[in-house]
Amino acid sequence: MIRLTDLKLPLNHSDDELRSAILGKLSLADAELRDFSIFKRSYDARKKGNILLIYLLDLNLTADAEQRLLADKKFSNIVRPSPDTEYKFLAQAPANFPGADQQRPVIIGFGPCGILAALVMAQMGLKPIVLERGQDVRQRTKDTWGLWRERKLNTESNVQYGEGGAGTFSDGKLYSQVKDRRFLGRKVMSEFVKAGAPEEILMVSKPHIGTFKLVKMVENIRAEITRLGGEIRFNTKVETVHRVANTDDQGQITGLSLSNGEYLPTRHVVLAIGHSARDTFEMLLQQGVYIEPKPFSIGFRIEHPQSVIDKARFGEQAGHPILGAADYKLVHHCKNGRSVYSFCMCPGGTVVAATSEEGRVVTNGMSQYSRNERNANAAIVVGIEPDKDYPDHVLAGIDLQRELEALAYQLGGENYDAPAQLVGDYLRNTPSSELASVTPSYKPGVSLGDLSKALPDFANEAIREAIPAFDKQIKGFAMNDAILTGVETRTSSPICIKRGKDYQNLNTRGLYPAGEGAGYAGGILSAGIDGIKVAEAVAIDLLGLDIPIPDGR
């Protein structure tokens, strides 16, 4: 098999035209191309009147044709042997694992990172125990709707906590910019497809699943982990990570105290707790685990009619079934030295209530697989730095998040409504008093007013500069009737639980920080990839294998 890169065709081409293009591009006779498959398909919409599809293809050729093409220097930039993308397990536990002298590995958290870590460990025969403070995904969905429909918050079962993690109530986006030379992302998506995700996620350039499909998929993966000997305990919070300190300021994990009073001995703990487990961050710091503050971002959600975004991005081809609902990715570097960028763009989706603490308002965005809701939404956020924007202590970023979320709760009316403002009014620094053509999708509801009160002055200054700049890229972005809803504070973790090349915490042996909460991922796919890396590192250490830990790239 050989791989052909960067083959471009018009949007409305036929299957026969794709085959003809392959033959023409490589000067092949029809009989030399036995068959082909699409590895990846993307599009180039820079010229709205001539949108092109871009293909990455695997070709099954006759032996003579394959040898000829690989030897021909004029094709060296577009043809190479197809890489082996199948995942190879680094280890396999003995049939009698765990033996008398062995302890099962424990994973704290069952979001994308924890799920993939548990699945890969289970596939290697390590029989992991998963501890999830929230509920199973079905009950969690009911609890989440309790806030959205009835303003009833369950602080242990919500958008942030529970089976599937925060990504369950999102667009289900499965693309990432992480280096992935081992094709671990392919492993993640292949497991998702086995569990019921649409097979097209393996082929399209920006795959997504949507909340409803994610729910069933997560349940199926859980069943597979259990079938392979793993154990998942819901409604089980880790109260204390027990760490024995040595004289050289290094420590070793010895076990966990759980919310049900149980003590669970273990020397291998994967910390996949997500970016909102603030009480767990505090406990880890108290136990002496090495943690550093890190940059994160704050801002608002912005909503436009999806039709406006489609028209701006695709022109007359808006609505084409291959293109689907248009997305965007924007960044602006401001005069005050700040950067404003779009984050977690959800085409044809809704803005959702995402708080996990009482008396606070947090926004997030989600879409279903169809992406057919009326509005497009995205976070518009400003980057902030620990040494510039908040006091110099490790958890100060959490203090800032809580301060802004509490302020948004007050501005919204102290009933979990979110403060909101028309974009035109925000840019003019005029409070909004009534809605216009864009209906906000946030539930329970919004309270119109002056949204600038929800963020620091530097953030408002930057966002007010950025929105008109974005309008030059997406016509209509600064439209008067578009809606801003606040606040967006949980774009990423405000801390990094530092780890070394062995994936263990810098001063605590046996503790494997992973995923978004530890500062090593930013989305479903990258979190899943990190879960695989950490599972491999645990297996090598736990089984005492004399093999190097892959660098994960």
C-alpha positions as CSV (number, residue, x, y, z in Angstrom):
1,M,0.0,0.0,0.0
2,I,1.1,3.5,-0.7
3,R,-0.2,6.8,0.5
4,L,-1.1,9.7,-1.8
5,T,-1.2,13.1,-0.2
6,D,-2.8,16.4,-1.2
7,L,-5.1,15.4,-4.0
8,K,-7.6,18.2,-4.6
9,L,-10.9,18.0,-6.4
10,P,-14.0,20.3,-6.7
11,L,-16.6,20.0,-4.0
12,N,-19.2,18.3,-6.2
13,H,-17.0,15.7,-7.9
14,S,-18.2,12.1,-8.5
15,D,-16.7,8.8,-7.3
16,D,-15.5,8.1,-10.8
17,E,-13.8,11.5,-11.0
18,L,-11.9,10.8,-7.8
19,R,-10.5,7.6,-9.3
20,S,-9.7,9.4,-12.5
21,A,-7.9,12.1,-10.6
22,I,-5.7,9.4,-8.8
23,L,-4.8,7.8,-12.2
24,G,-4.0,11.2,-13.8
25,K,-2.0,12.5,-10.8
26,L,0.3,9.4,-10.8
27,S,0.2,8.5,-14.5
28,L,-1.3,5.1,-13.7
29,A,-3.1,2.8,-16.0
30,D,-6.6,1.8,-14.7
31,A,-5.5,-1.8,-14.2
32,E,-2.6,-0.7,-12.0
33,L,-5.0,0.7,-9.3
34,R,-6.7,-2.2,-7.7
35,D,-8.6,-0.2,-5.2
36,F,-8.2,2.7,-2.7
37,S,-9.5,4.0,0.6
38,I,-9.9,7.5,2.0
39,F,-7.7,8.0,5.1
40,K,-8.6,11.6,5.6
41,R,-10.7,14.2,3.8
42,S,-10.7,17.9,4.5
43,Y,-11.6,21.1,2.6
44,D,-10.1,24.4,1.5
45,A,-12.8,27.1,1.7
46,R,-10.5,30.1,1.3
47,K,-12.1,30.8,-2.1
48,K,-15.8,30.6,-1.5
49,G,-16.6,30.3,-5.2
50,N,-14.2,27.3,-5.6
51,I,-14.2,25.2,-2.5
52,L,-11.9,22.2,-2.9
53,L,-11.9,18.8,-1.1
54,I,-8.4,17.6,-0.1
55,Y,-7.8,13.9,0.1
56,L,-5.2,11.7,1.8
57,L,-5.6,8.3,0.2
58,D,-4.2,4.8,0.6
59,L,-3.8,3.0,-2.7
60,N,-3.6,-0.7,-3.4
61,L,-1.5,-1.0,-6.6
62,T,0.1,-3.7,-8.6
63,A,3.6,-4.5,-7.3
64,D,5.3,-3.1,-10.4
65,A,3.3,0.2,-10.2
66,E,4.0,0.6,-6.5
67,Q,7.7,0.0,-7.0
68,R,7.8,2.4,-9.9
69,L,6.1,5.3,-8.0
70,L,8.2,4.9,-4.9
71,A,11.4,5.1,-7.0
72,D,10.3,8.1,-9.1
73,K,11.7,11.3,-7.5
74,K,9.0,13.5,-9.1
75,F,6.4,11.9,-6.8
76,S,8.6,11.9,-3.7
77,N,6.6,14.8,-2.1
78,I,3.2,13.2,-2.5
79,V,3.8,9.4,-2.4
80,R,5.2,7.3,0.4
81,P,4.5,3.8,1.8
82,S,1.3,3.8,3.9
83,P,2.3,3.8,7.6
84,D,1.1,1.1,10.0
85,T,-1.5,2.8,12.1
86,E,-2.5,-0.2,14.1
87,Y,-1.9,0.1,17.9
88,K,0.7,-2.3,19.3
89,F,0.4,-3.1,23.0
90,L,3.7,-2.7,24.9
91,A,2.9,-5.2,27.7
92,Q,0.6,-8.0,28.7
93,A,0.0,-9.0,32.3
94,P,0.3,-12.6,33.3
95,A,-3.0,-14.6,33.5
96,N,-2.8,-14.7,37.3
97,F,-2.6,-10.9,37.7
98,P,-2.8,-9.6,40.3
99,G,-0.7,-12.0,42.3
100,A,-0.2,-12.0,46.0
101,D,2.5,-9.4,45.8
102,Q,0.7,-7.1,43.4
103,Q,-1.8,-4.3,43.7
104,R,-4.2,-3.2,41.1
105,P,-3.7,0.2,39.5
106,V,-6.2,2.9,40.3
107,I,-7.6,5.6,38.0
108,I,-9.2,8.6,39.5
109,G,-11.7,10.1,37.1
110,F,-13.7,8.6,34.2
111,G,-13.5,11.3,31.6
112,P,-11.8,10.8,28.2
113,C,-8.4,10.4,29.7
114,G,-9.5,8.0,32.5
115,I,-11.6,6.0,30.0
116,L,-8.8,5.4,27.6
117,A,-6.3,4.7,30.4
118,A,-8.7,2.2,31.9
119,L,-9.5,0.6,28.6
120,V,-5.9,0.1,27.5
121,M,-4.9,-1.2,31.0
122,A,-7.8,-3.6,30.9
123,Q,-6.8,-4.8,27.4
124,M,-3.3,-5.4,28.8
125,G,-4.8,-7.5,31.6
126,L,-4.1,-5.1,34.5
127,K,-7.6,-5.1,35.9
128,P,-7.7,-1.4,36.8
129,I,-10.0,0.1,39.4
130,V,-11.7,3.3,38.4
131,L,-13.0,5.8,41.0
132,E,-15.5,8.4,39.7
133,R,-17.0,10.9,42.1
134,G,-20.0,11.5,39.8
135,Q,-22.7,9.2,38.6
136,D,-23.0,6.9,35.6
137,V,-23.7,8.7,32.4
138,R,-27.5,8.1,32.3
139,Q,-28.1,9.4,35.9
140,R,-25.6,12.2,35.3
141,T,-27.6,13.3,32.3
142,K,-30.7,13.5,34.4
143,D,-28.9,15.5,37.1
144,T,-27.5,17.9,34.5
145,W,-30.9,18.5,33.0
146,G,-32.0,19.2,36.6
147,L,-29.9,22.4,36.6
148,W,-30.8,23.4,33.0
149,R,-34.6,22.9,33.5
150,E,-35.3,23.3,37.2
151,R,-32.2,25.3,38.5
152,K,-31.3,22.4,40.8
153,L,-27.5,21.8,41.0
154,N,-26.0,18.5,42.1
155,T,-22.5,19.4,43.0
156,E,-21.2,15.8,42.5
157,S,-23.1,15.0,39.2
158,N,-23.2,17.7,36.6
159,V,-21.5,18.9,33.4
160,Q,-18.0,18.6,35.0
161,Y,-18.4,15.5,37.2
162,G,-19.5,12.0,36.1
163,E,-19.0,9.3,33.6
164,G,-17.6,10.7,30.3
165,G,-16.2,13.9,31.8
166,A,-16.9,17.4,30.7
167,G,-16.5,16.2,27.0
168,T,-19.8,14.3,27.2
169,F,-21.7,17.6,27.2
170,S,-19.9,19.2,24.4
171,D,-19.6,19.0,20.6
172,G,-17.7,15.8,20.9
173,K,-14.9,17.2,18.8
174,L,-12.2,14.7,18.0
175,Y,-9.4,16.7,16.6
176,S,-6.2,18.0,18.1
177,Q,-2.9,19.7,17.2
178,V,-0.8,17.4,19.4
179,K,2.1,15.6,17.7
180,D,1.0,12.0,17.2
181,R,3.7,10.0,15.4
182,R,2.5,6.8,17.0
183,F,-1.1,7.3,15.7
184,L,-2.5,7.0,19.2
185,G,-5.3,9.3,18.1
186,R,-6.2,6.5,15.6
187,K,-6.4,4.1,18.5
188,V,-8.7,6.4,20.4
189,M,-11.1,6.9,17.5
190,S,-11.0,3.2,16.5
191,E,-12.2,2.3,20.0
192,F,-14.9,5.0,19.8
193,V,-16.1,3.5,16.5
194,K,-16.1,0.0,18.1
195,A,-18.3,1.4,20.8
196,G,-20.8,2.9,18.4
197,A,-19.4,6.2,17.2
198,P,-20.0,7.0,13.4
199,E,-17.3,5.3,11.3
200,E,-16.8,8.6,9.4
201,I,-14.8,10.0,12.4
202,L,-11.9,7.9,11.1
203,M,-11.9,9.8,7.8
204,V,-13.1,13.4,8.1
205,S,-10.6,16.1,9.1
206,K,-12.7,17.5,11.9
207,P,-14.7,14.6,13.3
208,H,-17.3,15.0,16.0
209,I,-19.8,12.8,17.8
210,G,-22.3,14.9,19.6
211,T,-23.7,14.4,23.1
212,F,-26.4,11.9,22.5
213,K,-24.1,9.5,20.7
214,L,-21.4,10.0,23.3
215,V,-23.7,8.7,26.0
216,K,-24.2,5.3,24.5
217,M,-20.6,5.1,23.4
218,V,-19.3,5.7,26.9
219,E,-21.6,3.0,28.3
220,N,-20.3,0.5,25.8
221,I,-16.7,1.2,26.6
222,R,-17.5,0.9,30.3
223,A,-19.0,-2.6,29.6
224,E,-15.8,-3.6,27.7
225,I,-13.6,-2.5,30.6
226,T,-15.7,-4.5,33.0
227,R,-15.7,-7.6,30.7
228,L,-11.9,-7.5,30.7
229,G,-11.7,-7.5,34.5
230,G,-11.7,-3.8,35.3
231,E,-13.9,-2.2,37.9
232,I,-15.7,1.1,37.8
233,R,-17.1,2.6,41.1
234,F,-19.4,5.6,40.7
235,N,-20.3,8.1,43.4
236,T,-16.9,7.4,45.0
237,K,-14.8,10.4,45.8
238,V,-11.1,10.3,46.8
239,E,-10.8,12.2,50.0
240,T,-7.1,11.7,50.5
241,V,-4.1,10.5,48.5
242,H,-1.7,9.0,51.0
243,R,1.9,9.9,50.3
244,V,4.8,8.8,52.4
245,A,7.6,11.4,52.2
246,N,11.3,10.4,52.1
247,T,14.2,12.4,53.4
248,D,15.1,13.8,50.0
249,D,11.7,15.5,49.6
250,Q,10.5,12.7,47.4
251,G,7.4,10.7,48.2
252,Q,5.6,7.5,47.3
253,I,1.9,6.8,46.9
254,T,0.7,4.1,49.3
255,G,-3.1,4.2,49.1
256,L,-6.3,6.2,48.9
257,S,-9.0,7.1,51.5
258,L,-12.4,7.1,49.9
259,S,-15.6,9.0,50.7
260,N,-17.3,5.7,51.8
261,G,-14.7,5.3,54.5
262,E,-12.7,2.6,52.7
263,Y,-8.9,2.6,52.5
264,L,-7.7,1.3,49.1
265,P,-4.0,0.3,49.0
266,T,-2.2,1.0,45.7
267,R,1.2,2.1,44.5
268,H,0.0,3.2,41.0
269,V,-2.5,6.0,40.7
270,V,-3.5,7.7,37.5
271,L,-4.8,11.2,38.2
272,A,-7.3,11.9,35.5
273,I,-9.5,14.3,37.5
274,G,-10.4,17.0,34.9
275,H,-9.9,20.7,35.2
276,S,-12.7,21.4,37.7
277,A,-11.8,19.2,40.6
278,R,-10.7,22.1,42.7
279,D,-11.1,20.4,46.1
280,T,-8.9,17.6,44.9
281,F,-6.2,20.1,43.7
282,E,-6.3,21.5,47.2
283,M,-5.9,18.1,48.9
284,L,-3.0,17.1,46.6
285,L,-1.2,20.3,47.5
286,Q,-1.7,19.8,51.2
287,Q,-0.3,16.2,50.8
288,G,2.9,17.6,49.3
289,V,2.4,16.8,45.6
290,Y,4.3,19.1,43.4
291,I,2.0,21.5,41.5
292,E,2.6,24.7,39.5
293,P,0.3,27.4,38.4
294,K,-0.2,27.7,34.6
295,P,-1.9,30.1,32.1
296,F,-5.5,29.7,31.3
297,S,-8.2,32.0,29.7
298,I,-11.4,33.8,30.6
299,G,-14.2,35.4,28.6
300,F,-17.7,34.9,27.2
301,R,-19.7,32.7,24.9
302,I,-20.8,34.4,21.7
303,E,-23.8,33.3,19.6
304,H,-24.7,34.1,16.0
305,P,-27.2,32.6,13.7
306,Q,-25.5,29.5,12.1
307,S,-26.7,30.8,8.7
308,V,-24.5,33.9,9.2
309,I,-21.4,31.8,9.8
310,D,-22.2,29.4,7.0
311,K,-22.6,32.2,4.5
312,A,-19.4,33.9,5.6
313,R,-17.4,30.7,5.4
314,F,-18.9,28.9,2.4
315,G,-20.7,31.6,0.3
316,E,-23.1,30.0,-2.2
317,Q,-22.1,26.5,-1.1
318,A,-23.5,27.1,2.4
319,G,-25.6,24.1,3.4
320,H,-23.8,21.6,1.3
321,P,-24.1,18.2,3.0
322,I,-20.3,17.5,2.8
323,L,-19.4,20.8,4.4
324,G,-22.1,20.7,7.1
325,A,-22.4,23.5,9.6
326,A,-19.5,25.9,9.3
327,D,-17.0,26.4,12.1
328,Y,-14.2,29.0,12.7
329,K,-11.0,29.5,14.5
330,L,-10.0,33.0,15.3
331,V,-7.2,34.8,17.1
332,H,-6.3,38.5,17.5
333,H,-3.2,40.0,19.2
334,C,-4.3,43.2,20.9
335,K,-2.6,46.6,21.5
336,N,-2.5,46.0,25.2
337,G,-0.4,42.9,24.8
338,R,-3.2,40.4,25.3
339,S,-4.4,37.7,22.9
340,V,-8.0,37.0,22.3
341,Y,-9.1,33.7,20.6
342,S,-12.1,31.6,19.8
343,F,-12.3,28.3,21.8
344,C,-14.5,25.2,21.7
345,M,-16.5,26.4,18.7
346,C,-19.9,24.6,18.5
347,P,-21.6,24.8,15.1
348,G,-25.4,24.5,15.3
349,G,-25.3,24.1,19.0
350,T,-26.2,25.6,22.4
351,V,-24.6,27.4,25.3
352,V,-25.0,25.4,28.5
353,A,-24.8,25.9,32.2
354,A,-21.6,24.2,33.4
355,T,-21.1,25.1,37.0
356,S,-20.1,22.5,39.6
357,E,-20.2,24.7,42.6
358,E,-23.2,26.4,44.2
359,G,-23.6,30.2,43.8
360,R,-21.6,30.3,40.6
361,V,-22.3,30.6,36.9
362,V,-20.1,29.0,34.2
363,T,-20.8,28.7,30.5
364,N,-19.8,26.0,28.0
365,G,-20.9,25.0,24.6
366,M,-22.3,21.7,23.1
367,S,-23.7,20.3,19.9
368,Q,-25.5,17.2,18.9
369,Y,-24.2,15.1,16.0
370,S,-26.6,16.8,13.5
371,R,-25.4,20.3,14.5
372,N,-28.8,21.6,13.3
373,E,-29.7,24.0,16.1
374,R,-30.3,27.6,15.0
375,N,-27.2,29.3,16.6
376,A,-23.5,28.9,16.4
377,N,-21.5,29.5,19.6
378,A,-18.0,29.7,20.7
379,A,-16.0,31.0,23.6
380,I,-14.2,34.3,23.0
381,V,-11.5,34.4,25.6
382,V,-8.5,36.3,26.8
383,G,-5.3,34.6,27.8
384,I,-4.0,35.4,31.3
385,E,-0.7,34.6,33.0
386,P,0.0,33.6,36.6
387,D,2.9,36.1,37.1
388,K,0.9,39.0,35.6
389,D,-2.8,38.7,36.5
390,Y,-3.1,37.0,39.9
391,P,-1.1,36.6,43.2
392,D,1.9,34.3,43.3
393,H,0.5,31.2,44.9
394,V,-0.2,27.9,43.3
395,L,-4.0,27.9,43.4
396,A,-4.5,31.6,42.8
397,G,-6.0,30.8,39.4
398,I,-8.8,28.9,41.1
399,D,-9.4,31.9,43.3
400,L,-9.8,34.1,40.2
401,Q,-12.1,31.6,38.5
402,R,-14.3,31.4,41.6
403,E,-14.4,35.2,41.9
404,L,-15.6,35.7,38.4
405,E,-18.1,32.9,38.5
406,A,-19.6,34.2,41.7
407,L,-19.9,37.7,40.1
408,A,-21.6,36.2,37.1
409,Y,-24.1,34.5,39.5
410,Q,-24.9,37.8,41.1
411,L,-25.2,39.6,37.7
412,G,-27.5,36.9,36.5
413,G,-30.0,37.3,39.4
414,E,-28.6,34.6,41.8
415,N,-30.8,31.9,40.3
416,Y,-28.3,30.3,37.8
417,D,-29.5,32.6,35.0
418,A,-26.4,33.9,33.2
419,P,-25.7,37.6,32.5
420,A,-25.9,38.5,28.8
421,Q,-25.6,41.4,26.5
422,L,-26.0,42.2,22.8
423,V,-22.7,42.4,21.0
424,G,-23.5,45.9,19.7
425,D,-24.4,47.1,23.1
426,Y,-21.2,45.6,24.6
427,L,-19.0,47.3,22.0
428,R,-20.7,50.6,22.7
429,N,-20.5,50.0,26.5
430,T,-24.3,50.3,26.8
431,P,-26.3,47.9,29.0
432,S,-28.8,45.7,27.0
433,S,-32.5,45.8,28.0
434,E,-34.1,43.7,25.3
435,L,-33.2,40.9,22.9
436,A,-33.2,41.4,19.1
437,S,-33.1,38.8,16.3
438,V,-30.8,36.3,18.0
439,T,-32.4,34.2,20.8
440,P,-29.9,33.0,23.4
441,S,-29.8,29.3,23.9
442,Y,-28.5,29.2,27.5
443,K,-30.7,27.4,30.0
444,P,-32.1,28.1,32.6
445,G,-32.1,31.6,31.1
446,V,-30.3,34.9,30.7
447,S,-30.5,38.3,32.4
448,L,-29.6,41.2,30.2
449,G,-27.5,44.0,31.4
450,D,-23.9,45.2,31.4
451,L,-21.7,42.1,30.9
452,S,-18.5,44.1,31.2
453,K,-18.9,44.0,34.9
454,A,-18.2,40.2,34.8
455,L,-14.6,40.5,33.6
456,P,-11.5,42.6,34.5
457,D,-11.0,45.8,32.6
458,F,-8.0,44.4,30.6
459,A,-10.2,41.5,29.4
460,N,-13.0,43.8,28.2
461,E,-10.6,46.1,26.5
462,A,-9.1,43.2,24.6
463,I,-12.4,41.6,23.6
464,R,-13.8,44.9,22.4
465,E,-10.8,45.3,20.2
466,A,-10.9,41.7,19.0
467,I,-14.6,41.4,17.9
468,P,-14.4,44.0,15.2
469,A,-11.1,42.5,14.0
470,F,-12.9,39.1,13.8
471,D,-15.6,40.7,11.7
472,K,-13.0,41.3,9.0
473,Q,-12.5,37.5,8.8
474,I,-16.1,36.4,9.4
475,K,-18.5,38.9,8.0
476,G,-21.3,39.5,10.5
477,F,-19.3,38.5,13.5
478,A,-19.7,41.9,15.1
479,M,-23.4,42.1,14.2
480,N,-25.4,44.1,16.7
481,D,-27.9,41.3,17.5
482,A,-25.4,38.6,18.3
483,I,-25.4,37.6,22.0
484,L,-22.6,37.4,24.6
485,T,-23.2,35.2,27.7
486,G,-20.9,35.0,30.7
487,V,-18.7,33.8,32.0
488,E,-16.3,31.3,30.4
489,T,-13.6,30.4,32.9
490,R,-12.8,26.7,32.5
491,T,-11.1,26.7,29.2
492,S,-8.3,24.7,30.7
493,S,-6.8,23.8,34.1
494,P,-5.3,26.7,36.0
495,I,-2.6,24.4,37.4
496,C,-0.1,21.8,36.1
497,I,0.7,18.7,38.2
498,K,4.2,18.3,36.8
499,R,5.5,15.0,35.7
500,G,8.8,13.6,34.4
501,K,9.7,11.5,31.4
502,D,8.4,8.4,33.3
503,Y,5.0,10.2,33.5
504,Q,5.2,10.2,37.3
505,N,4.8,13.4,39.4
506,L,8.1,15.1,39.9
507,N,8.2,14.4,43.7
508,T,5.7,11.6,44.1
509,R,6.4,8.1,42.9
510,G,3.4,6.1,41.8
511,L,1.3,9.2,41.0
512,Y,0.7,9.7,37.2
513,P,-0.9,13.1,36.5
514,A,-2.8,12.9,33.2
515,G,-5.2,14.7,30.9
516,E,-6.7,18.2,31.1
517,G,-6.8,18.5,34.9
518,A,-3.1,17.9,35.2
519,G,-2.3,20.3,32.3
520,Y,-1.4,17.7,29.7
521,A,-4.4,17.8,27.3
522,G,-7.0,20.1,25.8
523,G,-10.0,18.3,24.5
524,I,-11.4,14.8,24.1
525,L,-8.8,13.4,21.6
526,S,-5.7,14.8,23.3
527,A,-7.0,13.6,26.7
528,G,-7.6,10.1,25.3
529,I,-4.1,10.0,23.8
530,D,-2.6,11.1,27.1
531,G,-4.6,8.3,28.9
532,I,-2.9,5.7,26.6
533,K,0.6,7.1,27.2
534,V,0.1,7.0,31.0
535,A,-1.5,3.5,30.9
536,E,1.7,2.3,29.1
537,A,3.9,3.9,31.7
538,V,2.0,2.3,34.5
539,A,2.2,-1.1,32.8
540,I,5.9,-0.9,32.4
541,D,6.5,0.1,36.0
542,L,3.9,-2.2,37.5
543,L,5.1,-5.3,35.6
544,G,8.8,-4.5,36.1
545,L,9.5,-4.5,32.4
546,D,13.0,-3.6,31.2
547,I,11.8,-1.6,28.2
548,P,11.9,2.1,27.5
549,I,8.8,4.2,28.0
550,P,7.8,5.6,24.6
551,D,8.1,9.4,24.2
552,G,4.5,9.5,23.1
553,R,5.0,11.7,20.1
